[in-house]
């Protein structure tokens, strides 16, 4: 074992333990060797036997604790370290590992005390310095953490984990060159350390280096570990690469990233859609659709000789259609013409397509895309009549028990929700080919589930305000946004550490709430952001409210589907929330208050629910970024467009045809590609925009500290170059100047964090 010949050593130790089962030595060595090679369960059994044979040996309890920690039982591991310390209070490994177990359990301050005790006994213990630095970083004490990493590296200059952790901390503080140096030193010490590979890739992307170089590092990291940071950086690399390079293995990995997913689908779908334009087989079909538009194409001319089956065999295409609204013109044109071909097949029959599983897979994905974007694709009057006739034919067949072709069901589903058909429940009892059965069963089950949640949703407040009633009506008709897959989140972290890491130079005062965090999401919509919040913060207890029952039912279904149990949904009006007795540490209201008749009154109501020292995350439209919106809305009103499904479809087509130089094209953001998003953009019943001076005045009048914008790192770096005297990036006067110089900085919204100053 000491010579590094661990395989031979394990064989000998295993033989020893079998031949001398009452001797502690064999079990101890065998357990240690199995622990070293990652066989935690087998190691635990051996070490438990060793402890039973020698119950007074502290080191045995330490190793047993490590095995139980590797098995995921932190409480049992902690008990082992306590037992070791009961036998030897000066056992430094027990103190260090006890700190790690306490930290894993969220008891970070106790963990720091354990590390301090270890370092008093052994000031040269590099791992204790490293672990303590990790813990104080979690508490938001970044200077202290940096000093701890420095001490660990001074003691062990090739300590790869400490070098990498120091680099990550420096990167979070914007010190990218020093972070890159740490990453390279870490890789020199440990060439296959995933965290160091990720850090170096992140640094390369930050200085706009060749994304292919960063991607090569991330590919190595994914092969070694496949951690969440590597997956996010993979997506970032794809955003930087020319779409023509997203072929072969990259396209297959992108399809996997969509399916799992590795990031929010709205970050992935645009990349995938552009990649599909360069697909050797599908790209020409997309080009044919664009060239023919607005005319239809026969199926042979659209799909080519391989038919729709080639589309069903393209994993990137089917995953893209299922993940979110397609948001590029070529793919939308192709899908629209493919839907017309599907409608024709549903009306006239197509035996070859009925027998083609791959083709049915594509058409099921196409119908799912239409459901996702709420039937936003162009639909002529004759096409609408034919689709309605086919739906009537399907309802009649369900009523009489007649056979129904699978293509008929998919064609109808591409134009309207099948759950709304008369006799729709009979669809689930019919035998269908696998792609159709899976899709139909899911559509019907989800609709039934949401109907049940609407009926049982709690009502916290009355809804009587005229504008609130109109807004509720809009979102009952078009819940927004209709998202499909939840983005992954990191392990839950303390709120103080999260915000300190997000804004390392801001005036944030830690809340000190470690075991429980009361969170209100005011205006949760369909729940996407509320669920991310519930999963992000340690001890979070989330109340999510909204005006719309349709949105709340959607949100509850999605939360239960992904197993989020620490969130409660209820119907309420923000203007009446002051009557509830509950108070909150954190309140989030992004993209909501600017839809009130008096947004500042709503903001004051929420402030009344916030505890002293509590924090808020808010989002408001920028009047400067949306400067062309009033003119565009007047134009649409003059042309007679209204927020009905068919009118919205026609409106979308007119806007898609705007010339490239028209300033309104910049407003065709990702929301534009769904019906609810388009309505929210251009036809909202009540909307107001703000400027930064008005927001700054409200903050001053109400005793609020501005902590920082949630904004892209590139924009933040640009701001700091423009205003080097404001490293915290919290001077709203400077930001106002910055926005005047770069008018589209906040095209989506101002999204920012504030803190209510403690009493």
C-alpha angles and dihedrals in degrees: 000000000000090000090057095249091131098161092057090042092054091050091052093045091050090052091047093051092050094047096042105029093166095054115095096207097072094047093046095051093041091050093048093050093048090048090053093054093047100256092133099165094050090044092051092056092050095046093047087056090049092051090050090053095045107024094168098059109102096197091060090058090050092055092044088052091052091051092050091047089053088051088057097252102124094167092055089046091052091052089054093053090048089052091050091051091048087060097039116014090187095057102128096191089053091051093046095048091043087058090052092050092049090049092050088052091054093252092124100158091052088049091056090052090053092051090048090053090051092049092050087059096040115016090179095060101122095189092054090053090049094048092046090051090053090052097049089046087057087055090054095252096134100165090051090047091051091051090051093052089047090055092048091051092045089056095043110020094190094048095138097189093051092046091050094045090051089050092051090052091049091049090053088054091051095252093131099161093053089043090053091051090053091048092052091047090049092052091047088058096039112015093188100047104131095205091055092048090051092048094051091048090050091051092049091051090048092058092044094246122164104301089215089067091052091045092055089056092048092049088056091048092049091051091051103039115348093214125174095253091055091050092052091048090049089058090047091052092051090053088057098044122088107260090237090069094056095094138109114010092002091057091049091049090048089054089053090048089055094047099049090024119234096189139359106309091234087064092050105038097066091052092047093047092053091046091054090058087065097044109125094230104025099038095072090051091054090049091051091052092052092047093050097045129158089017119079124243128219112249092251091053095045102043099027126220094317092061125207092317090082088060093052090051091054103092093189091056097047093045091048092052091050097044103062145314112319107243108192126085098232094053092045091051091049093049092048093053092042089055090054089053089050091051090052091050091049091053100042103024130240116211094189092055091045089058095045109094093187091052091049088050090056094047091048089053090047091052088049090052090052090051091048094052091040094243094302096153119110113275122185122213094252091046090051092051092050092048090050091049091051091050089052090050090051093050090050092050091050090050094051098036094243121158115268124203115234090234090060092057093046093046092053091045089055090062105034141004109279089209087072094058120110106257092012092149088069090065091071091056095055122095109245135173110271099262091050096043092052094049097044094046092051095046093052095042094050093049091050092047093052092049089056093049092050090057095050101037113128118242113217100177140010118260108221108134110111095229092045090054092051092047091049090052091053094052094043087059095040115020108203132250107008098205123179111196132032117235115239118257133202122254110293110276135192112272092232091056092046095053094039089053093045093050107022095170099038126110091252114153111206115247094217091218105142108155102035134020119190109213131184121196103195108199101011096175110189092349105250098128094035091058092050089052093049090053097042105059128065112240094005116166105189131198111191119191134182141164095237122078090194090057093045093049090051091049093049093049091052094046093053091045091060094039101248107157103167097077131083123195127209140164114248144143114239089220090062099040092097088080095066118094099219120102128202142216093205131025123188123192111160120174093354114091094058088065092063123096087237108023094182091055089054090048091053090050090055091047088057088059093050120095118233107277091020123138135230133201112205139177128201133172115253113234089207096051091046094044093127095049098087092052092047093048091051090050092051091047092051089051089055100247116157133180097266120121097251094042091050090051091052092045091053091054092051091051092047088056094055110125116259093250095054109114090218091069089077088067093061092098125161094283089064092075097070130058095238091045093049091049091048090051102046110012108038113150092227129015136157132181130210141207125222095248090060092049091048091052092052091050092052094046093051103043096252129151119217109227102180149285125281094232141143114284090236092057092047091050090050090051092050091052089051094045108026091166091068105060090161089057091218102123104110090190089061091045089053090056090045091052092048088056094044105031098184096053092110099032092141098038145295101271115183148148126238134178130218105231112245116257 
